[in-house]
Amino acid sequence: MTQLARPRLLIIDELGYLPFEANAAHLFFQLVSRRYEKGLILITSNRSVGEWGSVFGDPVVATAILDRLLHHSTVITIRGDSYRLREKRRSGLLQKAGPALKTNENATA
């Protein structure tokens, strides 16, 4: 915890990709609280803040975390397709199908 509280900027990528266990959610709250108004945190997530209750397994913990994170923050929402899969879609190997991806069954690798 001490090491994560030290850097001027802490980058957390893909928050919410997997749900937090209860102990992990409480540790994350402690980390955010330690850094609150002392160090910068940059977070990327494919989850909206409205989904963070399920990510952390507890809406109260999620609200406490968001309260500190959003107080002095700038939120940038990026919408659109994954840039990683853009070329595959252009070549016809993948087709967009709502939130999930469908492979083109006629395509060859």
C-alpha positions as a Markdown table, in Angstrom:
| # | Residue | x | y | z |
|---|---|---|---|---|
| 1 | Met | 0.0 | 0.0 | 0.0 |
| 2 | Thr | 2.8 | 2.4 | 0.8 |
| 3 | Gln | 4.5 | 1.8 | -2.5 |
| 4 | Leu | 1.3 | 2.6 | -4.4 |
| 5 | Ala | 0.7 | 5.7 | -2.4 |
| 6 | Arg | 4.1 | 7.2 | -3.3 |
| 7 | Pro | 4.1 | 8.0 | -7.1 |
| 8 | Arg | 3.0 | 11.4 | -8.3 |
| 9 | Leu | 0.8 | 9.6 | -10.9 |
| 10 | Leu | -0.7 | 6.2 | -10.4 |
| 11 | Ile | -2.2 | 4.6 | -13.6 |
| 12 | Ile | -4.8 | 1.9 | -13.2 |
| 13 | Asp | -5.7 | 0.2 | -16.5 |
| 14 | Glu | -8.9 | -1.8 | -17.1 |
| 15 | Leu | -10.5 | -1.2 | -13.8 |
| 16 | Gly | -13.6 | -3.5 | -13.5 |
| 17 | Tyr | -12.5 | -6.0 | -16.1 |
| 18 | Leu | -12.9 | -8.5 | -13.3 |
| 19 | Pro | -15.0 | -7.9 | -10.3 |
| 20 | Phe | -13.3 | -7.1 | -7.0 |
| 21 | Glu | -13.5 | -9.4 | -4.0 |
| 22 | Ala | -14.7 | -7.8 | -0.8 |
| 23 | Asn | -11.2 | -7.4 | 0.7 |
| 24 | Ala | -9.8 | -6.1 | -2.5 |
| 25 | Ala | -12.6 | -3.5 | -2.8 |
| 26 | His | -11.8 | -2.3 | 0.7 |
| 27 | Leu | -8.1 | -2.1 | 0.0 |
| 28 | Phe | -8.8 | -0.2 | -3.2 |
| 29 | Phe | -10.8 | 2.3 | -1.1 |
| 30 | Gln | -7.9 | 2.7 | 1.3 |
| 31 | Leu | -5.6 | 3.4 | -1.6 |
| 32 | Val | -7.9 | 6.0 | -3.1 |
| 33 | Ser | -8.3 | 7.6 | 0.3 |
| 34 | Arg | -4.5 | 7.7 | 0.9 |
| 35 | Arg | -4.0 | 9.4 | -2.5 |
| 36 | Tyr | -7.0 | 11.7 | -2.2 |
| 37 | Glu | -5.8 | 15.3 | -2.8 |
| 38 | Lys | -2.2 | 14.1 | -2.5 |
| 39 | Gly | -1.4 | 12.2 | -5.7 |
| 40 | Leu | -2.9 | 11.8 | -9.2 |
| 41 | Ile | -4.8 | 8.7 | -10.3 |
| 42 | Leu | -5.5 | 8.0 | -14.0 |
| 43 | Ile | -8.0 | 5.2 | -14.4 |
| 44 | Thr | -9.2 | 3.4 | -17.5 |
| 45 | Ser | -12.3 | 1.3 | -17.5 |
| 46 | Asn | -14.8 | -0.1 | -19.9 |
| 47 | Arg | -17.4 | 0.2 | -17.2 |
| 48 | Ser | -19.5 | 3.3 | -16.5 |
| 49 | Val | -19.4 | 4.7 | -13.0 |
| 50 | Gly | -23.0 | 3.5 | -12.7 |
| 51 | Glu | -21.7 | -0.1 | -12.9 |
| 52 | Trp | -19.1 | 0.3 | -10.2 |
| 53 | Gly | -21.4 | -1.0 | -7.5 |
| 54 | Ser | -21.3 | -4.4 | -9.2 |
| 55 | Val | -17.6 | -4.1 | -9.9 |
| 56 | Phe | -16.8 | -3.6 | -6.2 |
| 57 | Gly | -19.5 | -5.9 | -5.0 |
| 58 | Asp | -20.9 | -3.2 | -2.7 |
| 59 | Pro | -22.6 | 0.1 | -3.8 |
| 60 | Val | -21.6 | 1.8 | -0.6 |
| 61 | Val | -17.9 | 1.1 | -1.1 |
| 62 | Ala | -18.3 | 2.1 | -4.8 |
| 63 | Thr | -19.9 | 5.4 | -3.8 |
| 64 | Ala | -17.2 | 6.2 | -1.3 |
| 65 | Ile | -14.5 | 5.5 | -3.9 |
| 66 | Leu | -16.3 | 7.6 | -6.6 |
| 67 | Asp | -16.8 | 10.4 | -4.1 |
| 68 | Arg | -13.1 | 10.8 | -3.7 |
| 69 | Leu | -12.2 | 10.1 | -7.4 |
| 70 | Leu | -14.7 | 12.4 | -9.0 |
| 71 | His | -14.2 | 15.3 | -6.6 |
| 72 | His | -11.3 | 16.9 | -8.5 |
| 73 | Ser | -11.5 | 14.8 | -11.7 |
| 74 | Thr | -12.0 | 15.2 | -15.4 |
| 75 | Val | -13.9 | 12.3 | -16.9 |
| 76 | Ile | -13.3 | 11.6 | -20.6 |
| 77 | Thr | -15.8 | 9.2 | -22.2 |
| 78 | Ile | -14.7 | 7.6 | -25.4 |
| 79 | Arg | -17.3 | 5.8 | -27.5 |
| 80 | Gly | -16.8 | 3.7 | -30.5 |
| 81 | Asp | -15.2 | 0.5 | -31.7 |
| 82 | Ser | -11.9 | -0.9 | -30.4 |
| 83 | Tyr | -8.9 | 0.5 | -32.3 |
| 84 | Arg | -7.2 | -2.9 | -31.8 |
| 85 | Leu | -9.8 | -4.6 | -34.0 |
| 86 | Arg | -10.4 | -1.8 | -36.5 |
| 87 | Glu | -8.1 | -3.4 | -39.2 |
| 88 | Lys | -9.8 | -6.8 | -38.8 |
| 89 | Arg | -13.2 | -5.3 | -39.3 |
| 90 | Arg | -11.9 | -3.4 | -42.4 |
| 91 | Ser | -10.6 | -6.6 | -43.9 |
| 92 | Gly | -13.9 | -8.4 | -43.2 |
| 93 | Leu | -12.6 | -10.9 | -40.7 |
| 94 | Leu | -14.8 | -9.5 | -37.9 |
| 95 | Gln | -18.3 | -8.0 | -37.9 |
| 96 | Lys | -19.6 | -5.7 | -35.3 |
| 97 | Ala | -22.5 | -7.3 | -33.4 |
| 98 | Gly | -23.6 | -5.1 | -30.5 |
| 99 | Pro | -21.5 | -5.3 | -27.3 |
| 100 | Ala | -19.9 | -8.6 | -28.4 |
| 101 | Leu | -18.0 | -9.4 | -31.5 |
| 102 | Lys | -19.0 | -12.0 | -34.1 |
| 103 | Thr | -16.4 | -13.6 | -36.3 |
| 104 | Asn | -17.1 | -13.8 | -40.0 |
| 105 | Glu | -17.6 | -17.5 | -40.6 |
| 106 | Asn | -16.6 | -17.3 | -44.2 |
| 107 | Ala | -13.2 | -15.7 | -43.3 |
| 108 | Thr | -10.0 | -17.6 | -43.2 |
| 109 | Ala | -7.0 | -16.9 | -41.0 |
